[in-house]
Amino acid sequence: MKHTTLLFALVGIGILIAMVLYIGPSKIASAVEMANPLYLALAVAIQLIIYGLWTLRWSIVVNSVNIVIKKIYLLPMLLVGLAINNITPSARGGGEPIRGYILSKYSKTSFEKSFATVVADRGLDTFPFMVLAIITIIAAALYLNLSPLIVYVLIAAVIVLLVLFFVALYMSLNKKFGKKVTLWLVGIIKRISRKKHSKLEENALKAIHGFQNSMRTMVKDRNVLMYGLPLSFVIWIFEILRVYVVFSAFNVEISLLVIAEVFIISSLLGLVPLLPGGLGAVDGVMIILFSAAGVPPSISAAATIVERLISFWMTTIIGMAILPYFGAGVVEKIFNKVS
């Protein structure tokens, strides 16, 4: 698994390097030199605000199940989870169990309850993304002159995401369905693993029961939907605004609608569980689509690289720098995950 992850990461980096070489490194470097540093600083500030909004949303979910922990402690846990998401090819979900584990460890609550808050937080993030994705596909088909094949692929991706979202939601809330899925997964594990699993079924059912109880508690809490859901839309708006500010730094006249369309489409492709954090794929799609929208390729590449430095690499570096603070146990779990 470790070698596969490394291979896909190298593939992603290779795609990005190939595009840079094709456009011309000197042209991209010249474009970066002309960027307005004040706008770039503003983009970094917006990203820091997004970190704060992510933390606020997760705290709303955490409070709904009576886990007592200060918001200031949730932020580093969140950043570690985001960093692991970025280095594992798992549809931006590789770091979520780690986030649940850290919260469980430091709040002294069960992992099932802690992990349920992480799943609910992702659910709050996914719903507005699906709404924006549907709107984006319609707008992109009308204004970006995409080929029918690409439009069909995007529609299929949204449908798959919708199905997975509602299946996961139903499993989280319905006892019978959750039990059936759990027993099915336990059966698969028993068939493919040679280890003894005398208590696996009992422990799995106990875990899903605790998880479902926490999920039902959160769904019944009005604050989760009343404040968490609108906050998710605000977060996505800030993410789009960050990309817009980055392109403004390069003195590019491009509509906010086009920025939103390209960002949502690239984010959708970034969910494909192959390349870590969509590395290479997201960058490449952004460069291609912005160029198709009329932005000079060198500017498109330069702005995309800077945007990814802020949204992807800065988050990854901060999260990995914080990781040792949580102890050797967490580091070992992450190592086992990627290896």
TORRONU-832447 format. One record per residue: x, y, z of N, C-alpha, C in turn. Coordinates in steps of 0.001 Angstrom, whole numbers, plus 524288, in hexadecimal, padded with zeros to 5 digits. Layout:
<recs>
XYZXYZXYZ/...
</recs>
This chain:
<recs>
803437FB4B8000080000800008000080362804E280000/807B6804AD8031180B37809258036080D7B80A5B7FE05/80F1E8064B7FB328117A807097F60C80D6D808F57F219/80895807147F2A380468808D67EF218035380E9D7EFE4/802FD8103F7F4D780212815CB7F60F80670819297F3DF/80B49817637F4A580FC181A4B7F2A580FA281A947ECB9/80E33816407EA3A80DEF816157E487809F581A027E270/8055381A097E4C88014681DA97E304802D8823567E408/80594824427E86A80770829877E99480B5982B477E56A/80ED3827C37E3E7812AD829037DFD980FFD829F27DA93/80BD3826F37D989808D3827BF7D4B58067282D317D4AE/8042882EBD7D920801D2833E97D98A805C58383E7D8CE/80A41837A97DB5A80E6A83B957DAC88105E83BAA7D529/810BD836FE7D2C68127A836A07CD5980ED08397A7C9A5/809B0838FC7CA8D805D783BB87C7488069C8419C7C7A6/80752843837CC6D8080D849237CD4080D1684B0C7CAAD/8115D848167CB528165E849977C8F7815EE849B07C302/8133D845CE7C0D78128F845897BB2480FA984A5B7B91E/80BB084C0E7BBED808B3850A27BA3E80BF6855977BAA2/80F12855EA7BED48128585A787BF7D8168585ABF7BB1A/818CE8563D7B9D181CAC856177B59881A32857657B051/8155B8559F7AF91812AB856A27AA9F8118385C757A9F8/80FC885EF37AE3180E818648C7ADED81375867DD7ADC0/817658662E7B0BF81C53869187B0F281D6F86B207B663/82149868D87B91F8228486A8F7BE74823D18705A7BED7/826A0872647BAF082825877EE7BB1A8236487B7E7BAC0/81F93879FD7B78681AC987D1D7B70B817B987D167BC26/8177F8788C7BE97814A48781B7C38C8176F87B3C7C7CD/81C9E87AD87C7EF81FAC87DC07CBCC81F02883A17CB1E/81EF8885687C64281E2D88B027C536818D288CC87C710/814E1889747C64F80F9A88AC37C80880F5388B1F7CDF6/811F8887877D0A6811FF887927D6608149B88C8A7D871/818CA88E2C7D5E181B94892E67D78C8182E897CB7D723/8146F897CA7D3918110F89C527D2D580C5989C5D7D687/80B99898307D97A8070D897CE7DCE98074089BE37E13E/802CB89DFE7E290802568A1ED7E6AF802A789F3E7EC04/806B98A0657EF158077089DAC7F4188030F89EC87F808/800988A35A7F79F7FC588A4A37FB3D7F7A88A10E7FA5D/7F67989FFD7F56E7F22B89C6C7F4377F37A896DF7F5F8/7F869895547F54F7FA02890187F7067F99E88F9F7FCF5/7FB23893CC7FFB97FAA8893D28056B7F4E98937780709/7F18C8961B804037EBEE895DC805157E9DE8904F80448/7EBCA88DA98003D7EA28888427FF3A7EBC2884AA803BB/7F07888585805D37F2458827880A577EECA8839B80F0D/7ED6B8889180FC77EA0788A13814237E4AA88778813A6/7E2A38873A80EE07DD98884A080DFF7DDF787EDE80F5E/7E25E87C6D80DF87E31A876E080F4F7E3378761E81538/7E5A3879AD818097E5C68795981DC17E04A87A008200B/7DD3287D6D81DAE7D7BD87E1481F5A7D4B48790E81E6D/7D5CE87679819FD7D3338717F818BF7D47A86D6881CE2/7D96986D4181E9E7DAD4869AA822DD7D75986AAE827A2/7D6B386FAA828EA7D3818711682D6A7CDCF86F8882CBB/7CBBC87033827FE7C64986EC9826ED7C589868E682711/7C955865FA825027C91A8603B825547C8E585E8282B0C/7CC35860F082E407CC6D85F9C833D17C74C860E983681/7C5108656F8353D7C0158670F8378A7BBC48632C8362D/7BB9786181831377B78F85DC682F9D7B8298589B83282/7BD07856AD832E17BDDF851B98359A7BC738523F83B5D/7BD82856BC83DC17BC44857858434E7B6608575084440/7B350859298406D7AD98858E2840E47ABE08533184136/7AE3884FEB83DEA7ACF184A5583DD87AED0847B6842DC/7B38E849068447B7B5CF846AE8493A7B286847FD84E0C/7B0C984CDF84E667AD9D84E7B852E57A85484BBD8530B/7A66084A3184E717A137847BC84E357A11984267850DE/7A5A483FD9851527A5E283ABB853F17A8AD83B2685937/7A8F383FF485B2B7AB0084102860747B0B183F588613B/7B3CF83FEA85D267B97483F2785DC37BBBC8446885F62/7BE278448B863E07C028849738660B7C5D884A2F86472/7C6BD84DFD8610D7CC0D84F4485F617CC08854C085D0C/7D015857BC85E067D04985D1785C187D15085D3585633/7CF2F8613F853AA7CFE3861C784DFC7D59D8621B84C7D/7D8BB8649884FC77DE468655584E837E11E8601784E09/7DF1385C048509C7E174856D78503F7DF71853D384B7F/7DADE85554849977D8BC852BE844F37DBBF8543A84007/7DDB58590D83FDA7E06985AF583B267E51485795839A3/7E8C78567783D367ED308531F83B967EB8384D9C83A0D/7E77284B8283C957E56F8465E83B147E35C8468383584/7E08B84AAF8344C7DE6784B6A82F0D7E2BF84BBC82AFE/7E6D484EB482C297EB2184F71828757EE1E84A648277D/7EEC18473E82B8C7F14C8422482ADB7EDFC83EB382748/7E8DC83EB1828317E55F83BA2824DA7E59683D5781F32/7E5B18427681E527E5FB84488818FF7EB238430B81663/7EF5B84337819707F47B841D18174E7F49E83C1A8159C/7F25F838A7818DC7F23D8331A817837EEC083236812C3/7EA7483522812737E729834DC80DC37EA57835FE808DB/7EDE2839C4809527F0E383B85804CC7F533837C380329/7F6D58344F806AD7FB32830D28054E7F95D82B3380468/7F43D82A3F804E97F23A824FA803FC7EE38825117FF87/7EE87821577FBF17EACD821247F78D7E5A581EB37F932/7E283821997FC257DDB481F4D7FE5A7D92B823167FE2A/7D8A5825E67F9D07D443829797F9067D3BF82D5F7FD7E/7D83482F4C7FF487D85E8332A8037B7D5E88312780883/7D66982C05809627D425829D180E207D817826EB81174/7DCFD826B580FBC7E0EA823B38128F7E222825C4817EF/7E18782ADE818B07E2E482D3781DB37DE6B82D5E8219A/7D9A882BFF81FE97D52582C8A8235E7D536828B4827F7/7D691823B2827337D70C8203A82BC07DB418222182F97/7DF7B8246882D737E3A282677830CF7E18782B0683407/7DE7F82E638317D7DC1F832D1834457D892830D6838A6/7D56C82CCB837777D20482A8E83B747D5178281F83FE9/7D9648258F83E937DCA88230B842917DF158271984638/7E11682B50844037E38982F5C8473E7DF85831E784AD3/7DAE583318848B37D6C88356984BE97D53E831BF85052/7D4CC82CAD84F1C7D373828CF853117D7908289785761/7DC67828C4855BE7E0BE82856859737E10282CF985D2B/7E045831B285B1E7E1048365F85E517DC0D8383F86102/7D77D8365085F517D2A3837C1861FF7D0BD8335B8658A/7D39A82EEA8654C7D25782A51868777CCB48286A8677C/7CB398283D8628D7C6288261C861017C7148216985D73/7C2F681E9185C577C387819F4858FF7C4E881BA285373/7C7BA81827850C17C91B8194E84B537C43B819A7847EF/7C04C8165E849117BB7F81661845F67B8E681BBF8461A/7B89E81E1384ABE7B6328233A84B3F7B97F8276784893/7BE9D8272D849587C21F82B13846FA7C21382AAF8410B/7C24C825D983F117C25D8251E839687BD28826C6836FC/7B8E18260E839E37B3C3827B8837F47B3AA82DA083706/7B6588309C83A5E7B67F83652839947B978837AB8349F/7BD898349C8336F7C0998358182EAF7BD5B8344E829DB/7BA7A82FF182A037B72482E71825997B2E283283824BE/7B0818345C829077AC718385E8289C7AEB183D6B8266D/7B36583EBF828097B5FF843728260D7B6EE843028202D/7B89983E6781E737B95983D8B818D57B42C83DBD815EA/7B00983BC78186F7AAE083BFD816097A916841928153A/7A9F8844DE819217A89584A66818B27ABAA84D068144C/7B06A84B32813697B3AC84D6580F427B20584B5F809E6/7B0488466C809B77AF08843EB804B97A9EC845E08025D/7A601846D4805A27A0E6848608038E7A12A84D6C80054/7A358851B7802667A3B6856717FF217A72C855AE7FA5D/7AB2C8524B7FAE37AE898513A7F66C7AB6C84EAD7F207/7A7E784B097F3637A4B58487D7EF6A7A10D84C607ECCD/79EC984FE27EFE879B56853F27EDBA79E5E8575D7E9EF/7A30A859107EBA27A65085C5F7E8487A828859647E378/7A939854507E4147AB07851247DFA97A6D1850AD7DB78/7A1FB84FEE7DD1E79DAB84F887D95B79CFC854A77D668/79D0A859017D94E79C8D85E247D6D57A11D85F1A7D320/7A5C985D857D4CC7AA8685E627D1B97AA6885B597CC9B/7A8BA856777CCCA7A88C853427C80F7A4D2855A27C412/7A05F857837C5F179CA085A117C26979F0A85EED7BFF9/7A1858622D7C33A7A3EA867007C1537A885865DC7BDB5/7ABB6861E07BF1D7B044860877BBEC7AEA385E937B691/7AA6E85B857B6667A87D859857B1647A6A485DF67ADE0/7A4D2862287B04B7A2CD866967AD4D7A70386A817ABB4/7AAF586B4B7AF257AE9686F967AE497B44486E0C7AD3E/7B5E68693E7AEAB7BB6B867D57AE147BC8A864A17A931/7B89D8637F7A62A7B94A860877A1467BC1985B537A229/7BA84858897A6447BCDF853767A7587BAAB84F677A398/7BDD184B757A2747BC008474179F0E7B7CB8441E7A1D8/7B427841C879EF97B00183EA97A1727B21B83A637A4FC/7B68C838077A3747B8D7833D17A6967BA43835C57AC0D/7BCC583A5F7AC5C7BE5883C907B16D7B98983DCA7B4B7/7B57F83FF67B2347B0A9841347B5067AE3F83C3D7B73B/7AE2E838047B4187ABF98330B7B5E27AF1F830D07BA74/7B4498314D7BA177B7A882F617BE547B68E8325F7C361/7B5F68378E7C2FA7B4D783AC07C7927AF7F839697C9E3/7ABAC8389B7C6807A6768371C7C85B7A6AB831D77CB2C/7A98D82E237C8DB7AA20828FA7CB487ACC98296A7D099/7B0BA82CD07D0F47B38B82D8E7D5E37AFEC82FAD7DA1D/7AC9D8336E7D8B27A8F2835AF7DC747A4F48319F7DE2C/7A31282E707DA7A79F4782A5E7DBC87A1A28266C7DF98/7A678824CB7DE837A92D821217E2027A9C9823847E76D/7AB4E828897E7977AC0082B437EC917A6DA82B957EF8D/7A2A182CBA7ECC179D7282D007EF3179BDF827B77F17D/79CAC823947EE6F79B4081E527F03C79E5F81CD97F518/7A38481DA77F4ED7A6D881C5B7F96A7A55881F857FE37/7A415824847FD607A298827F6801B579DB2825F88046E/799A9824BE8015D794B782325803B8794EE81D90805E1/7981181A2F80372798D1814E88059C79B938154080AE2/79FBA8188580B2F7A291819398101779F1181B9D81449/79BCA81F66812B279835821E7816647943581DF281872/7920981ACE814D778E28816E88166379096812C9819FA/7955981132818C17981180D6181C037992380F9282172/79A2B814A9821B379B6C81724826AF796B28179682A43/791FC8179F827F478D4A8189F82B03789C2813DC82BA7/789C881036827DC7864F80BB982802789198070482A6F/7870B8050C82EC5789A1800D1831A778A157FBD682E69/785C87FA4082BDF785CD7F557828F0789927F58982451/789597F9D88217178CCF7FA5681CE3792807FAAB81E95/793767FD9A822C0798C57FE07824CD79AE57F8C782686/7977D7F599828FF7991C7F05D82AC479A5D7ECD98261C/797087ED0C82203797E77E9D881D5D79D187EB2C81ABC/79E1C7F04081A147A2FB7F1ED8178F7A7AB7F05781AE0/7A7317F102820087AB827EFA58238F7ACC07E9D382340/7A8BB7E6898236D7A9897E0E38231F7ABC27DF4881DD1/7AA227E1FC819B87AC397E0E88147F7B2117E22681450/7B3947E6A8816947B91D7E820816B27BC447E45C81A0F/7BA017E2B081E787BCA97DEEA821E37BD8A7D9C281EF8/7B9A37D82581BEC7BA277D35F818D27BE987D3B0814EB/7BF2A7D8338126F7C3677D8FC80EAD7C8AC7D8A981167/7C9087DB3F815F17CDF77DB41818E97CF6E7D5AF81A7D/7CB9B7D2A581C2D7CCAF7CD4881DD17CE977C9EA81949/7CC8F7CB00814917CE177C7DF810017D3907C92480E0B/7D50F7CE1880E6F7DA0F7CFAC80C2D7DE7C7CFDC8102C/7DD2E7CF838152F7E1347CFCC819407E1EC7CA8081BD9/7E6C97C94381D057E80C7C44A81F827E8097C4AA8257A/7E7987C9588278F7E7BA7CA0282D3B7E2B87C7E282FB3/7E2F47C6B3834C27DE5D7C4E98379A7DAC87C991838C6/7D5C77C8D5837F57D20D7CD1F838AD7CD877CB5C83C23/7CECC7C943840B27CAC37C71F844237C6EE7CB4584607/7C8D07CFF5847157C56D7D418849217C4997D88A8453A/7C6307D7B7840607C5D77DBE383C7E7C0337DD9783B98/7BCB67D9C083AE87B7347DAFE839D27B4BF7DDE583E6B/7B5CC7DBFC843297B39B7DE77847D87B5937E4158486D/7BAA77E4D9847B57BCF17EA178483D7BB087EDC4843F9/7BA777EBAC83F357B8AE7EEE983AD77B3157F0C383BB5/7AFB57ED4583D8A7AA417EEB483E827A9D37F29B84305/7AD287F1DF846F87AD347F59284B577AEFD7FAF58497F/7B2DD7FB01845FF7B4ED7FFF1843F97B0E0802C78409E/7AE3D7FFE983D227AA5D80265839B77A5B88045283CE3/7A46B8018C8411D7A01780335844837A166808728471F/7A625808E28493B7A7C580DCC84BB37A8238123E847C5/7AA0B810F5843287AA7C814D683EF97A51C816E083D63/7A1568134683CA579C16814D683AFF799538180F83F31/79A0D816B384419797AD819C48484F7999A81F6A84839/79EAC8200B847587A0E6825528471B79EDF8284A8425D/79E778259883DEB79C818282283925796DE829E2839DA/7939E8269F83C4D78E278281A83D1E78DAD82CC3840CC/7911082CED844B1791148315B848557925C8366984579/7963183630841EB797BE83ADE83F017938683CAA83B3A/790EC838EE838B478CCE83A4B834F57884483D0C837B6/7872E83B6B83C86782E183DC483F79784428432C841A3/789468446A841D978AEE84982843DE78A2184DB683FB6/786CF85181840D2785928559483D0E78A54858D683B98/78DD78599183F507926D85CDC83E48795D085AB7839DF/795F48557D83968799468530F8356B79788854BF82FF3/792648547682EF779064855F7829CE78F9C85BD98295F/78DD785E5282D9578CA1863E382D68791828673B82CAE/795CE865A082F1379AA3868A982EBF79ED7865EF82B73/79F29860C382BF47A34085DEB8292C7A2A185E008234A/79DCA85D4B8216679CE285D1981BBC79DCD8626381910/79B84866B081B0E79CB486BCC818AA7A28286D1A818E2/7A50986B8581D2A7AAA486C8281DBB7ADB8869A88197D/7ABE886509817FA7AE858620C813D47AE45864F080EA2/7A9C48674780D737A94D86A5C808AC7ACFB86F06808D2/7AD578718480D677B0E18760480E0B7B6888745980D14/7B7FE86FC180F157BD5586DCA80E667BE8D86D008089F/7BAEC86A9D805B67BBD0869C5800207BC3A86EF87FD34/7B92E872C97FED37B982878057FC687BEE187A657FD63/7C0DE879C3802307C61687BC58036A7CA4E878F980040/7C99E873E07FF637CD78870FB7FC437CD9A8730F7F6AC/7C901873FD7F47B7C8BB8762D7EF2C7CB0587BAC7EF1A/7C9E087EB77F32F7CBF78840E7F3947D1EA884067F3DA/7D429880307F6867D9E087FC37F6D47DC4D87F0D7F16E/7D9F287BA37EE487DBE787ACC7E8F27DB6887FD17E5C6/7D712882847E6727D632887797E39B7DA5A88B837E50D/7DBAB88BCD7EA097DFA188F8B7EBD97E4FE88E267E99B/7E6338890F7E95E7EB35887657E71D7EB9B889277E171/7E780888617DE647E79A88A047D8EA7E7B888FFB7D86C/7E54A892AB7DC297E587898657DC2A7EB1B89A447DD11/7EE268972D7DFFC7F39E8988D7E0F37F6C1898A87DBE5/7F4FB895B07D80A7F79E895777D2F77F50D899277CEFE/7F1A189C857D1117EF018A07B7CDCB7EBE189DF97C95F/7E954899997CAAD7E629896D07C6D77E074898687C772/7DE0E899F77C3277D87E89B387C33D7D5668964F7C1DF/7D32C893FA7C5D27D02988F2D7C5187CB8F88F4C7C8D9/7C71688D997C6FE7C25E88DFF7CA2D7C28488A2A7CEC0/7BFE288BB37D2E97BF86888587D7867BCAF883487D637/7B913883797D2777B63287ED07D0D37B9DD87AC27CE75/7BD6687C7E7CB127C127878E77C8A57C4C78769D7CCD0/7C682879EF7D06E7C9CE8781D7D4BC7C705873C87D7B9/7C20A874AF7D8ED7BF04870DC7DBE87BE6786BCA7D8D6/7BD4586C397D3D17BC87867947D08D7C16F8643D7D061/7C5D9866BB7CF647CACA863D87CEF67CC50861777D436/7CB9D8646F7D8647CD22862877DD927C9D585DCE7DF31/7C4B685E157DE507C148859C57DFD57C266854E87DC8A/7C32F855AD7D76E7C454851397D3FF7C97884E9B7D594/7CD7D851B77D68E7D28D84F817D8177D23184CDB7DD6D/7CF1D84F1B7E1037CE5F84CB17E6297CB90847777E5A5/7C7DE8473A7E2077C4F9842647E1147C8A183E1D7DF1C/7CC1783F847DB827CFE083BB67D97D7D3E483A457DDAB/7D4D583DDF7E1467D88283CCF7E57E7D6A0838B27E949/7D18D837697E90D7CF62833637EC797D08282DE07EA84/7D25B82D697E5A67D3A68283D7E38D7D809825E27E6D7/7D7178214A7E9437DAE481F187ECF67DF9481C767EA6A/7E28181F5A7E75E7E73E81D457E4F57EBF68208A7E672/7EBC7825947E5097F02B829087E6227EF7C82BA17EB74/7F39482BAC7EEB87F33582E167F3E77F19B833D77F382/7ED22835227F5EC7EB4D83A887F5D57EA2583C8D7F063/7E96C838F77ECA57E88483AAC7E73F7ED5583D207E4D6/7F1E983BFA7E7197F6D183E547E5517F7B483D487DF86/7F87A841697DC927F956840F67D6F87F441841557D3F3/7F04983E517D59E7EB4083E5A7D2E67E8758438E7D3AB/7E8038453B7D8957E56C84A377D9BD7E85984EBA7D72A/7ED8784EB97D7C27F0C0852EA7D57F7F01A8530F7CF93/7F07F84E727CD307F02784E257C77B7EAE884FEB7C56C/7E6A684E237C7F97E16284FAA7C6437E09E8558B7C6D0/7E281857C77CB187E1F685D6D7CBE97E4D2860767C7A2/7E99A85ED17C6697ECA58617F7C25C7E9ED8612E7BD16/7E81485C807BBBD7E57D85BAA7B6AC7E07485EDC7B641/7DD3585EA47BA4B7D82B861517BA177D8BA867407BA40/7DC58869337BD647DD2D86EDC7BD837DF5E870C17B84B/7E2C686D9B7B5E97E4D986EFD7B0C57E07C86EF67ACB6/7DCF586B137AD1C7D88186AC47A9817D4D186F647AA34/7D4CA871A37AEEB7D165876187B00A7D3CF87B457AE51/7D88A87B037AC0E7DAEC87FC57A9F07DF8E881D77ACEA/7E10A87F457B13A7E5A3880F07B42F7EA8187EDA7B177/7EE82882217B0927F35C8803A7AE237F58687B907B129/7F74E877767AE797F925872B87B1247FD42873B97B55D/800F3877517B458805038785D7B83E802B187AB47BD36/7FEE587E3F7BC8E7FC4D8809D7C1127F8E987C887C3D2/7F6398796A7C0B67F2EA8754F7C2E17F615871847C636/7FA9C86FEF7C4327FE0486C4D7C7098003D86ED57CBF8/8020C873B57CB718045C876707CFE28005E8772E7D441/7FBAD878F07D2CB7F79C879E37D6AF7F5E5874CB7D946/7F579870A57D62F7F3EA86B927D8527F7FB869887DC1F/7FCF186A087DABE80127868397DE348011186B357E35B/8006B8705E7E30D80033873937E7D37FB6E8721F7EB16/7F6F7871767E87A7F22386FF47EB3A7F2D786ABF7EE0A/7F53E867037EB827F617861E47EDF07FA308621C7F246/7FDFA865A07F1C0801C0866667F6007FEF98682B7FAF4/7FB0986B827FA467F83286D9D7FEBE7F44F869AC800E7/7F1298675E7FD787ECE0863FF7FF427EE9185E668006A/7F26485C5C7FD857F3F8856E57FE117F910856508012B/7FD31858C47FF3D8025A857EC80195802ED85A8C806E3/800D285F44807878012E861E380C9E7FE5185EB4810C5/7F9B085CC480F667F6A28598E813067F9848548881466/7FBCF85206810737FE9D84D19811528035B84DE6814D5/80653851FA813C380B1885302816CF809C28544F81C7B/805D4857A681D4D8044A85915822A58025A8544282597/7FEFE8512A823057FCDC84C82825898010F8489282704/804C1847A182378808F3843E98249B80CAB845FC828C2/80D4F84B2882901810A684D8182D0F80E2D84CEF83274/808FA84D1F832A78062984C9D8379B805EE846EF8396F/8060A84352835C88053683DC5836E58085383BA283B82/80D7083C9783BF38106B83A638405D80E6A83C0F845B4/80BA98407B845F38098B8426784AE2805BE83E7D84D4C/8030B83B82849FE7FF0C837EB84BEC8013D8329D84D8D/80654831DB84D14808BF82D3584F3C809E1828F384B45/80D058252784D1680EDC820F5849B780A6E81D62847F4/8065E81CCC84B3C802088195B849D97FF4181B10844F1/7FE62820288446C7FBC58223D83FCD7FF45821A783B0C/80446822DE83BBC8080A822608376B8083681CBC8357C/8081C818F7839228084D81373837B08036D811E0834A0/7FED4813CC836527FA028128E8338F7FA23814AA82DFA/7FC418195982D5B7FC8781BB18282380064818B3824C7/804C08173282711808A08142B824208064480F0582243/8033F80C84825B7800C980796824347FCC38086C81FEE/7FA3A80CFC81FFB7F63880E2381C1A7F89280EB8816A4/7FCED811898164B7FF49812848112D802FA80E3580F7B/8042F80AA68130B807AC80656811B1804B380138810F2/
</recs>
